[in-house]
């Protein structure tokens, strides 16, 4: 997978995207990169766009490990956007492993409702500026 994130400090939102093939290594790289970024606040809201994933190679152990090393606080509002049942199931597994506050973590099939749920207009375009980090793990 290739991935990127943009930390929008004024709005308190992390915009994360993933595309291609998703593996354990990429989800670890994303979490570690966020944690080490001085602009990141664990209480920020997050929207994750996984609509362009082609393949998922995550393991249950990988999902559990990254959930235990989650850079966000339990009460940080987070929205994940997925299009396949497989991605939905893995997102749900992540939610359970993080013990996320059920009122603060949701999985969506479309981007508009996810944007609205984190407090943006549903027609808000994805930020066009350069991301804080772009990564690809071989």
C-alpha positions as CSV (number, residue, x, y, z in Angstrom):
1,X,0.0,0.0,0.0
2,X,1.0,3.5,-0.5
3,X,-0.4,5.9,2.1
4,X,-0.4,9.5,3.2
5,X,-1.7,11.7,5.8
6,X,-2.2,15.4,6.3
7,X,-2.5,16.9,9.8
8,X,-4.9,19.9,9.6
9,X,-4.0,21.6,12.9
10,X,-6.5,24.5,12.7
11,X,-9.4,22.1,12.3
12,X,-7.9,19.4,14.5
13,X,-8.3,16.6,11.9
14,X,-5.9,14.0,10.4
15,X,-6.8,13.1,6.8
16,X,-5.3,9.6,6.1
17,X,-5.5,7.7,2.8
18,X,-4.4,4.3,1.7
19,X,-4.4,2.8,-1.7
20,X,-3.1,-0.3,-3.5
21,X,-2.2,-3.3,-1.2
22,X,-2.7,-2.9,2.5
23,X,-0.3,-4.9,4.8
24,X,0.6,-5.0,8.5
25,X,3.8,-3.1,7.7
26,X,1.9,-0.1,6.3
27,X,-0.5,0.2,9.2
28,X,2.5,0.1,11.6
29,X,4.4,2.8,9.5
30,X,1.3,5.1,9.5
31,X,0.9,4.8,13.3
32,X,4.6,5.4,14.0
33,X,4.9,8.3,11.5
34,X,1.9,10.0,13.2
35,X,3.3,9.4,16.7
36,X,6.6,11.0,15.8
37,X,5.1,14.0,14.0
38,X,5.3,17.1,16.3
39,X,2.1,18.5,14.7
40,X,0.1,15.5,15.8
41,X,-2.2,15.6,18.8
42,X,-3.7,12.2,20.0
43,X,-7.0,14.0,20.6
44,X,-7.4,15.1,16.9
45,X,-10.3,13.7,14.9
46,X,-9.3,11.4,11.9
47,X,-10.8,10.4,8.7
48,X,-9.3,7.4,6.9
49,X,-10.1,6.9,3.2
50,X,-9.5,3.3,2.1
51,X,-11.8,3.4,-1.0
52,X,-8.8,2.8,-3.3
53,X,-7.5,-0.4,-1.7
54,X,-7.0,-3.1,-4.3
55,X,-6.0,-5.9,-2.0
56,X,-5.8,-6.5,1.8
57,X,-3.0,-8.6,3.3
58,X,-3.5,-7.7,6.9
59,X,-3.3,-10.4,9.6
60,X,-5.4,-10.5,12.7
61,X,-2.1,-10.3,14.7
62,X,-1.1,-7.2,12.8
63,X,-4.4,-5.5,13.4
64,X,-4.3,-6.4,17.1
65,X,-0.7,-5.1,17.5
66,X,-1.3,-1.8,15.8
67,X,-4.6,-1.4,17.8
68,X,-2.6,-1.8,21.0
69,X,-0.1,0.8,19.8
70,X,-2.7,3.2,18.5
71,X,-1.5,6.8,18.5
72,X,-5.0,8.3,19.0
73,X,-6.8,8.6,22.3
74,X,-9.8,6.4,22.9
75,X,-12.2,9.3,22.8
76,X,-10.8,10.8,19.6
77,X,-13.5,10.9,16.9
78,X,-12.5,8.7,14.0
79,X,-14.2,7.7,10.7
80,X,-13.0,5.0,8.4
81,X,-14.3,4.8,4.8
82,X,-14.2,1.3,3.2
83,X,-16.0,-0.2,0.2
84,X,-15.6,-4.0,0.6
85,X,-17.0,-6.3,3.2
86,X,-13.4,-7.6,3.9
87,X,-12.2,-4.0,4.7
88,X,-15.3,-3.4,6.8
89,X,-14.7,-6.6,8.8
90,X,-11.0,-5.6,9.5
91,X,-12.0,-2.1,10.4
92,X,-14.5,-3.6,12.9
93,X,-11.8,-5.8,14.3
94,X,-9.5,-2.8,14.8
95,X,-12.3,-1.0,16.5
96,X,-12.8,-3.8,19.0
97,X,-9.1,-4.2,19.6
98,X,-8.6,-0.5,20.3
99,X,-11.6,-0.5,22.7
100,X,-12.6,2.7,21.0
101,X,-15.5,4.7,22.4
102,X,-18.4,3.4,20.3
103,X,-19.7,7.0,20.1
104,X,-16.4,8.2,18.7
105,X,-15.5,5.5,16.1
106,X,-17.5,4.7,13.0
107,X,-17.1,2.8,9.8
108,X,-18.7,4.2,6.6
109,X,-19.2,3.0,3.0
110,X,-19.3,6.6,1.6
111,X,-17.1,9.6,2.1
112,X,-19.8,12.3,2.5
113,X,-21.4,10.9,5.6
114,X,-18.0,10.2,7.2
115,X,-16.9,13.8,6.6
116,X,-20.2,15.1,8.1
117,X,-19.8,12.8,11.1
118,X,-16.4,14.2,12.0
119,X,-17.8,17.8,11.7
120,X,-17.2,18.8,8.1
121,X,-19.6,19.6,5.3
122,X,-20.3,16.3,3.4
123,X,-19.2,18.0,0.2
124,X,-15.8,19.0,1.6
125,X,-13.1,18.1,-0.9
126,X,-10.1,16.1,0.3
127,X,-7.3,18.6,1.1
128,X,-5.2,19.4,-1.9
129,X,-2.0,20.5,-0.2
130,X,1.0,18.3,0.1
131,X,0.6,15.7,2.9
132,X,2.7,15.7,6.0
133,X,3.9,12.2,5.1
134,X,3.7,9.9,2.2
135,X,5.0,6.3,2.6
136,X,5.2,3.1,0.9
137,X,6.5,0.0,2.6
138,X,8.0,-2.7,0.3
